[in-house]
Amino acid sequence: MADDINRQRVLNFFAAYYGGDVEAAVKCCAEDMLLMVYLPVELFPHLGPQRGRKAVADLMAVLDARYSQRRHEVPFLVADSQRAAAIVDVTYTKRDDGRVIRLPSGNFLELRGGLITEIRCFFDTIDWVEQLSGRDLVGPLLRETGPALRPPGRITPPLAPAK
Amino acid sequence: MTEHSLWRFSRALHRAINERQFAEIEPLIDEDVDWTIHGPVELFPYFGSRRGKAAVLEVIRQIADRVRVHRFDREQIMLGREAASSLLRYSLTVLDTNKPVRVRLAHFAQFREGRLSSMRILIDSYELAEQTVYPPHMRMVAVSA
């Protein structure tokens, strides 16, 4: 029963968060909630662990400023009386160039007294950086080094430089 | 109380990777399993999506050809009736270079009658690439995003 209620609470939060309803989103969160986005700090120095409902509101303001449309699907969600884990597949449309970005995110949440006390968001970081920056990170690497983590004893030469 | 399918699968997976013993994991994978490791497939060819037991076993073999697991810590864990998720911190050794690698990943698994029917893995691919492939002069700089 508590599992079903928390499951719905988490779905409500995602709907408010990705729907741009700041008031509804922060109402789902505890005052001292922890928001942790796992992205490389050297690339995203403004992100990292943050506390409080304002952190959620601030992040939503950033999303609203940069993306004209946000859609989300939740293909995986499991919840119990205290925690939940979910995959959220998000589609953003960038305001400045109309580019569409599709990103899966892994989310781990903790709940207490009907409110979210902790959200940890996890991503495939190269995909995230490539899509946000519009830069190809993998191509130059492949040309210089070839595929990573080769089996022992097998030497794969780097790909020829692009002409 | 029955043991959760995740624990059986996790033990068998690590045995397959570290000892190349695949007999234990083979019956724990559904014939129609959906499997995805999100990440750059051009850099890590065993990433990407696979369908079916044979294809997934081949991916596990390819991973076993390349790394050994030293330890892993579950930073977050969520168990459902036939589902499980973890946020994990792995310490690995790359067999080709003998280099230690530390990487964080999240998995989202679904089971059917005790067998893995779906697995999605998100990996901090930047952290992995930085430790395994990026030459120092190609390290990335901050992006305003």
Interface residues (C-beta under 8 A of the other chain):
Chain A: Y38 P40 E42 L43 F44 P45 R66 F76 V78 A79 D80 R83 A84 A85 I87 P104 S105 G106 F108 R120 F122 F123 D124 T125 I126 D127 V129 L132 S133 R135 L137 V138 G139 P140 L141 L142 E144 T145 P147 A148 L149 R150 P151 P152
Chain B: H38 G39 P40 E42 L43 F44 P45 Q62 D65 R66 V67 Q76 M78 L79 G80 A83 A84 S85 L87 V94 L95 D96 R104 A106 F108 Q110 R120 L122 I123 D124 S125 Y126 E127 L128 A129 T132 V133 Y134 P135 M138 M140 V141 A142 V143 A145
